[in-house]
């Protein structure tokens, strides 16, 4: 995650949640498999990535979700 977050740190906040400690949160966002990444924009989930993907794929998905830079 460090490789991805360092390039997007001015546009993205990454938060890791321990689903064992916060099962209600995991249930609220239907997190049934790990890893699961839920992408939020303006406080609402807009996309989800389940399973392991490589850095390039993750960066592409995040760029798509973020839209063009200003």
N, CA, C and O atoms as a printed pandas DataFrame, in Angstrom:
     atom_number atom_name residue_name chain_id  residue_number  x_coord  y_coord  z_coord
0              1         N          UNK        A               1    0.823   -1.192    0.000
1              2        CA          UNK        A               1    0.000    0.000    0.000
2              3         C          UNK        A               1    0.866    1.253    0.000
3              4         O          UNK        A               1    0.435    2.300   -0.483
4              5         N          UNK        A               2    2.057    1.162    0.525
5              6        CA          UNK        A               2    2.940    2.327    0.607
6              7         C          UNK        A               2    3.276    2.867   -0.777
7              8         O          UNK        A               2    3.292    4.082   -0.977
8              9         N          UNK        A               3    3.543    1.987   -1.730
9             10        CA          UNK        A               3    3.860    2.427   -3.086
10            11         C          UNK        A               3    2.709    3.224   -3.686
11            12         O          UNK        A               3    2.930    4.218   -4.378
12            13         N          UNK        A               4    1.514    2.799   -3.428
13            14        CA          UNK        A               4    0.337    3.464   -3.988
14            15         C          UNK        A               4    0.052    4.758   -3.245
15            16         O          UNK        A               4   -0.196    5.789   -3.871
16            17         N          UNK        A               5    0.085    4.719   -1.929
17            18        CA          UNK        A               5   -0.287    5.904   -1.148
18            19         C          UNK        A               5    0.707    7.050   -1.299
19            20         O          UNK        A               5    0.313    8.214   -1.233
20            21         N          UNK        A               6    1.973    6.747   -1.498
21            22        CA          UNK        A               6    2.952    7.822   -1.610
22            23         C          UNK        A               6    2.716    8.670   -2.862
23            24         O          UNK        A               6    2.975    9.873   -2.839
24            25         N          UNK        A               7    2.243    8.087   -3.923
25            26        CA          UNK        A               7    1.987    8.831   -5.148
26            27         C          UNK        A               7    0.672    9.583   -5.152
27            28         O          UNK        A               7    0.462   10.457   -5.993
28            29         N          UNK        A               8   -0.220    9.257   -4.223
29            30        CA          UNK        A               8   -1.546    9.877   -4.201
30            31         C          UNK        A               8   -1.850   10.561   -2.876
31            32         O          UNK        A               8   -3.003   10.897   -2.604
32            33         N          UNK        A               9   -0.835   10.769   -2.054
33            34        CA          UNK        A               9   -1.059   11.257   -0.693
34            35         C          UNK        A               9   -1.748   12.614   -0.640
35            36         O          UNK        A               9   -2.382   12.941    0.364
36            37         N          UNK        A              10   -1.636   13.407   -1.697
37            38        CA          UNK        A              10   -2.300   14.706   -1.704
38            39         C          UNK        A              10   -3.769   14.615   -2.114
39            40         O          UNK        A              10   -4.500   15.601   -2.022
40            41         N          UNK        A              11   -4.210   13.426   -2.569
41            42        CA          UNK        A              11   -5.589   13.269   -3.050
42            43         C          UNK        A              11   -6.380   12.163   -2.369
43            44         O          UNK        A              11   -7.600   12.092   -2.514
44            45         N          UNK        A              12   -5.689   11.291   -1.622
45            46        CA          UNK        A              12   -6.337   10.107   -1.048
46            47         C          UNK        A              12   -5.924    9.939    0.406
47            48         O          UNK        A              12   -4.776   10.191    0.773
48            49         N          UNK        A              13   -6.873    9.510    1.227
49            50        CA          UNK        A              13   -6.573    9.131    2.606
50            51         C          UNK        A              13   -6.851    7.639    2.709
51            52         O          UNK        A              13   -7.957    7.188    2.413
52            53         N          UNK        A              14   -5.842    6.867    3.132
53            54        CA          UNK        A              14   -6.000    5.430    3.308
54            55         C          UNK        A              14   -6.230    5.133    4.785
55            56         O          UNK        A              14   -5.494    5.614    5.646
56            57         N          UNK        A              15   -7.263    4.332    5.070
57            58        CA          UNK        A              15   -7.584    3.945    6.438
58            59         C          UNK        A              15   -7.738    2.439    6.469
59            60         O          UNK        A              15   -8.485    1.862    5.679
60            61         N          UNK        A              16   -7.027    1.807    7.387
61            62        CA          UNK        A              16   -7.109    0.358    7.536
62            63         C          UNK        A              16   -7.982    0.048    8.748
63            64         O          UNK        A              16   -7.747    0.571    9.838
64            65         N          UNK        A              17   -8.987   -0.800    8.558
65            66        CA          UNK        A              17   -9.916   -1.166    9.624
66            67         C          UNK        A              17   -9.747   -2.641    9.960
67            68         O          UNK        A              17   -9.720   -3.492    9.071
68            69         N          UNK        A              18   -9.637   -2.931   11.235
69            70        CA          UNK        A              18   -9.571   -4.312   11.713
70            71         C          UNK        A              18  -11.004   -4.831   11.821
71            72         O          UNK        A              18  -11.731   -4.473   12.749
72            73         N          UNK        A              19  -11.402   -5.666   10.880
73            74        CA          UNK        A              19  -12.785   -6.145   10.836
74            75         C          UNK        A              19  -13.143   -7.044   12.017
75            76         O          UNK        A              19  -14.320   -7.205   12.337
76            77         N          UNK        A              20  -12.142   -7.628   12.663
77            78        CA          UNK        A              20  -12.422   -8.418   13.864
78            79         C          UNK        A              20  -12.812   -7.514   15.031
79            80         O          UNK        A              20  -13.641   -7.893   15.857
80            81         N          UNK        A              21  -12.227   -6.338   15.102
81            82        CA          UNK        A              21  -12.548   -5.397   16.175
82            83         C          UNK        A              21  -13.796   -4.584   15.888
83            84         O          UNK        A              21  -14.458   -4.108   16.810
84            85         N          UNK        A              22  -14.123   -4.421   14.600
85            86        CA          UNK        A              22  -15.258   -3.597   14.201
86            87         C          UNK        A              22  -16.187   -4.367   13.256
87            88         O          UNK        A              22  -16.346   -3.985   12.097
88            89         N          UNK        A              23  -16.801   -5.453   13.749
89            90        CA          UNK        A              23  -17.648   -6.271   12.874
90            91         C          UNK        A              23  -18.882   -5.526   12.345
91            92         O          UNK        A              23  -19.350   -5.819   11.245
92            93         N          UNK        A              24  -19.405   -4.581   13.102
93            94        CA          UNK        A              24  -20.574   -3.829   12.623
94            95         C          UNK        A              24  -20.211   -2.995   11.397
95            96         O          UNK        A              24  -21.002   -2.891   10.459
96            97         N          UNK        A              25  -19.030   -2.407   11.402
97            98        CA          UNK        A              25  -18.570   -1.627   10.263
98            99         C          UNK        A              25  -18.355   -2.528    9.045
99           100         O          UNK        A              25  -18.715   -2.174    7.922
100          101         N          UNK        A              26  -17.765   -3.690    9.290
101          102        CA          UNK        A              26  -17.555   -4.655    8.209
102          103         C          UNK        A              26  -18.896   -5.090    7.616
103          104         O          UNK        A              26  -19.025   -5.226    6.399
104          105         N          UNK        A              27  -19.870   -5.302    8.458
105          106        CA          UNK        A              27  -21.200   -5.698    7.993
106          107         C          UNK        A              27  -21.876   -4.566    7.227
107          108         O          UNK        A              27  -22.510   -4.800    6.199
108          109         N          UNK        A              28  -21.740   -3.348    7.726
109          110        CA          UNK        A              28  -22.358   -2.194    7.081
110          111         C          UNK        A              28  -21.887   -2.038    5.638
111          112         O          UNK        A              28  -22.673   -1.690    4.757
112          113         N          UNK        A              29  -20.602   -2.298    5.399
113          114        CA          UNK        A              29  -20.051   -2.147    4.051
114          115         C          UNK        A              29  -19.865   -3.483    3.334
115          116         O          UNK        A              29  -19.149   -3.566    2.336
116          117         N          UNK        A              30  -20.522   -4.533    3.854
117          118        CA          UNK        A              30  -20.534   -5.862    3.228
118          119         C          UNK        A              30  -19.128   -6.383    2.948
119          120         O          UNK        A              30  -18.858   -6.896    1.861
120          121         N          UNK        A              31  -18.248   -6.255    3.908
121          122        CA          UNK        A              31  -16.895   -6.781    3.764
122          123         C          UNK        A              31  -16.914   -8.219    4.256
123          124         O          UNK        A              31  -16.996   -8.484    5.455
124          125         N          UNK        A              32  -16.836   -9.137    3.307
125          126        CA          UNK        A              32  -16.916  -10.559    3.622
126          127         C          UNK        A              32  -15.610  -11.282    3.347
127          128         O          UNK        A              32  -15.369  -12.359    3.892
128          129         N          UNK        A              33  -14.763  -10.696    2.502
129          130        CA          UNK        A              33  -13.483  -11.305    2.146
130          131         C          UNK        A              33  -12.388  -10.267    2.348
131          132         O          UNK        A              33  -12.615   -9.062    2.232
132          133         N          UNK        A              34  -11.218  -10.759    2.647
133          134        CA          UNK        A              34  -10.074   -9.861    2.816
134          135         C          UNK        A              34   -9.020  -10.210    1.800
135          136         O          UNK        A              34   -8.795  -11.397    1.562
136          137         N          UNK        A              35   -8.368   -9.267    1.194
137          138        CA          UNK        A              35   -8.561   -7.835    1.411
138          139         C          UNK        A              35   -9.743   -7.286    0.610
139          140         O          UNK        A              35  -10.044   -7.759   -0.486
140          141         N          UNK        A              36  -10.394   -6.292    1.174
141          142        CA          UNK        A              36  -11.428   -5.534    0.488
142          143         C          UNK        A              36  -11.124   -4.063    0.674
143          144         O          UNK        A              36  -10.879   -3.609    1.791
144          145         N          UNK        A              37  -11.138   -3.322   -0.413
145          146        CA          UNK        A              37  -10.907   -1.889   -0.381
146          147         C          UNK        A              37  -12.188   -1.210   -0.838
147          148         O          UNK        A              37  -12.660   -1.445   -1.950
148          149         N          UNK        A              38  -12.745   -0.375    0.016
149          150        CA          UNK        A              38  -13.942    0.376   -0.333
150          151         C          UNK        A              38  -13.503    1.813   -0.592
151          152         O          UNK        A              38  -12.888    2.450    0.263
152          153         N          UNK        A              39  -13.825    2.311   -1.774
153          154        CA          UNK        A              39  -13.442    3.667   -2.153
154          155         C          UNK        A              39  -14.612    4.604   -1.878
155          156         O          UNK        A              39  -15.735    4.365   -2.323
156          157         N          UNK        A              40  -14.335    5.670   -1.140
157          158        CA          UNK        A              40  -15.350    6.661   -0.799
158          159         C          UNK        A              40  -15.034    7.976   -1.493
159          160         O          UNK        A              40  -13.871    8.346   -1.661
160          161         N          UNK        A              41  -16.073    8.662   -1.887
161          162        CA          UNK        A              41  -15.930   10.015   -2.426
162          163         C          UNK        A              41  -17.078   10.829   -1.855
163          164         O          UNK        A              41  -18.240   10.434   -1.959
164          165         N          UNK        A              42  -16.755   11.953   -1.258
165          166        CA          UNK        A              42  -17.758   12.800   -0.609
166          167         C          UNK        A              42  -18.554   12.022    0.437
167          168         O          UNK        A              42  -19.754   12.242    0.601
168          169         N          UNK        A              43  -17.878   11.107    1.149
169          170        CA          UNK        A              43  -18.504   10.359    2.230
170          171         C          UNK        A              43  -19.353    9.179    1.809
171          172         O          UNK        A              43  -19.958    8.523    2.657
172          173         N          UNK        A              44  -19.412    8.893    0.515
173          174        CA          UNK        A              44  -20.220    7.770    0.032
174          175         C          UNK        A              44  -19.347    6.754   -0.691
175          176         O          UNK        A              44  -18.434    7.137   -1.423
176          177         N          UNK        A              45  -19.615    5.450   -0.496
177          178        CA          UNK        A              45  -18.849    4.446   -1.237
178          179         C          UNK        A              45  -19.162    4.531   -2.723
179          180         O          UNK        A              45  -20.325    4.568   -3.124
180          181         N          UNK        A              46  -18.099    4.560   -3.543
181          182        CA          UNK        A              46  -18.296    4.667   -4.990
182          183         C          UNK        A              46  -17.751    3.459   -5.751
183          184         O          UNK        A              46  -18.094    3.246   -6.914
184          185         N          UNK        A              47  -16.905    2.675   -5.093
185          186        CA          UNK        A              47  -16.320    1.508   -5.760
186          187         C          UNK        A              47  -15.769    0.587   -4.687
187          188         O          UNK        A              47  -15.549    1.001   -3.549
188          189         N          UNK        A              48  -15.554   -0.637   -5.052
189          190        CA          UNK        A              48  -14.932   -1.594   -4.123
190          191         C          UNK        A              48  -14.037   -2.525   -4.914
191          192         O          UNK        A              48  -14.332   -2.897   -6.050
192          193         N          UNK        A              49  -12.952   -2.885   -4.287
193          194        CA          UNK        A              49  -11.988   -3.804   -4.887
194          195         C          UNK        A              49  -11.821   -4.948   -3.897
195          196         O          UNK        A              49  -11.423   -4.735   -2.752
196          197         N          UNK        A              50  -12.124   -6.153   -4.339
197          198        CA          UNK        A              50  -12.008   -7.325   -3.481
198          199         C          UNK        A              50  -10.914   -8.227   -4.011
199          200         O          UNK        A              50  -10.823   -8.464   -5.216
200          201         N          UNK        A              51  -10.094   -8.724   -3.123
201          202        CA          UNK        A              51   -9.021   -9.616   -3.518
202          203         C          UNK        A              51   -7.729   -8.865   -3.783
203          204         O          UNK        A              51   -7.678   -7.636   -3.732
204          205         N          UNK        A              52   -6.708   -9.618   -4.060
205          206        CA          UNK        A              52   -5.374   -9.057   -4.278
206          207         C          UNK        A              52   -5.235   -8.626   -5.730
207          208         O          UNK        A              52   -5.535   -9.386   -6.651
208          209         N          UNK        A              53   -4.770   -7.382   -5.920
209          210        CA          UNK        A              53   -4.451   -6.897   -7.256
210          211         C          UNK        A              53   -3.068   -6.257   -7.200
211          212         O          UNK        A              53   -2.594   -5.899   -6.122
212          213         N          UNK        A              54   -2.427   -6.115   -8.338
213          214        CA          UNK        A              54   -1.071   -5.554   -8.324
214          215         C          UNK        A              54   -1.124   -4.025   -8.233
215          216         O          UNK        A              54   -2.180   -3.414   -8.397
216          217         N          UNK        A              55    0.022   -3.434   -7.971
217          218        CA          UNK        A              55    0.127   -1.996   -7.747
218          219         C          UNK        A              55   -0.398   -1.207   -8.950
219          220         O          UNK        A              55   -1.136   -0.236   -8.778
220          221         N          UNK        A              56   -0.030   -1.609  -10.142
221          222        CA          UNK        A              56   -0.477   -0.911  -11.345
222          223         C          UNK        A              56   -1.990   -0.914  -11.495
223          224         O          UNK        A              56   -2.590    0.104  -11.842
224          225         N          UNK        A              57   -2.600   -2.058  -11.231
225          226        CA          UNK        A              57   -4.056   -2.157  -11.322
226          227         C          UNK        A              57   -4.726   -1.269  -10.278
227          228         O          UNK        A              57   -5.718   -0.601  -10.569
228          229         N          UNK        A              58   -4.186   -1.264   -9.067
229          230        CA          UNK        A              58   -4.757   -0.451   -7.996
230          231         C          UNK        A              58   -4.623    1.029   -8.320
231          232         O          UNK        A              58   -5.574    1.788   -8.134
232          233         N          UNK        A              59   -3.473    1.446   -8.795
233          234        CA          UNK        A              59   -3.280    2.845   -9.160
234          235         C          UNK        A              59   -4.253    3.265  -10.265
235          236         O          UNK        A              59   -4.814    4.361  -10.218
236          237         N          UNK        A              60   -4.449    2.404  -11.245
237          238        CA          UNK        A              60   -5.375    2.708  -12.339
238          239         C          UNK        A              60   -6.801    2.864  -11.825
239          240         O          UNK        A              60   -7.503    3.794  -12.221
240          241         N          UNK        A              61   -7.232    1.967  -10.949
241          242        CA          UNK        A              61   -8.590    2.053  -10.383
242          243         C          UNK        A              61   -8.768    3.321   -9.572
243          244         O          UNK        A              61   -9.809    3.974   -9.652
244          245         N          UNK        A              62   -7.748    3.673   -8.787
245          246        CA          UNK        A              62   -7.835    4.886   -7.975
246          247         C          UNK        A              62   -7.866    6.136   -8.857
247          248         O          UNK        A              62   -8.636    7.061   -8.597
248          249         N          UNK        A              63   -7.041    6.164   -9.886
249          250        CA          UNK        A              63   -7.030    7.311  -10.801
250          251         C          UNK        A              63   -8.397    7.462  -11.481
251          252         O          UNK        A              63   -8.894    8.577  -11.638
252          253         N          UNK        A              64   -8.989    6.360  -11.875
253          254        CA          UNK        A              64  -10.300    6.392  -12.500
254          255         C          UNK        A              64  -11.349    6.953  -11.528
255          256         O          UNK        A              64  -12.175    7.783  -11.907
256          257         N          UNK        A              65  -11.305    6.496  -10.285
257          258        CA          UNK        A              65  -12.252    6.959   -9.271
258          259         C          UNK        A              65  -12.045    8.429   -8.935
259          260         O          UNK        A              65  -13.011    9.157   -8.707
260          261         N          UNK        A              66  -10.802    8.867   -8.904
261          262        CA          UNK        A              66  -10.487   10.245   -8.538
262          263         C          UNK        A              66  -10.796   11.237   -9.648
263          264         O          UNK        A              66  -11.121   12.395   -9.386
264          265         N          UNK        A              67  -10.693   10.781  -10.875
265          266        CA          UNK        A              67  -10.900   11.676  -11.996
266          267         C          UNK        A              67   -9.632   12.482  -12.272
267          268         O          UNK        A              67   -8.601   12.272  -11.633
268          269         N          UNK        A              68   -9.718   13.384  -13.209
269          270        CA          UNK        A              68   -8.513   14.154  -13.589
270          271         C          UNK        A              68   -8.060   15.075  -12.459
271          272         O          UNK        A              68   -8.866   15.544  -11.656
272          273         N          UNK        A              69   -6.762   15.320  -12.418
273          274        CA          UNK        A              69   -6.218   16.253  -11.437
274          275         C          UNK        A              69   -6.545   17.672  -11.862
275          276         O          UNK        A              69   -6.688   17.970  -13.047
276          277         N          UNK        A              70   -6.658   18.528  -10.879
277          278        CA          UNK        A              70   -7.011   19.935  -11.170
278          279         C          UNK        A              70   -5.781   20.771  -11.323
279          280         O          UNK        A              70   -5.879   21.973  -11.569
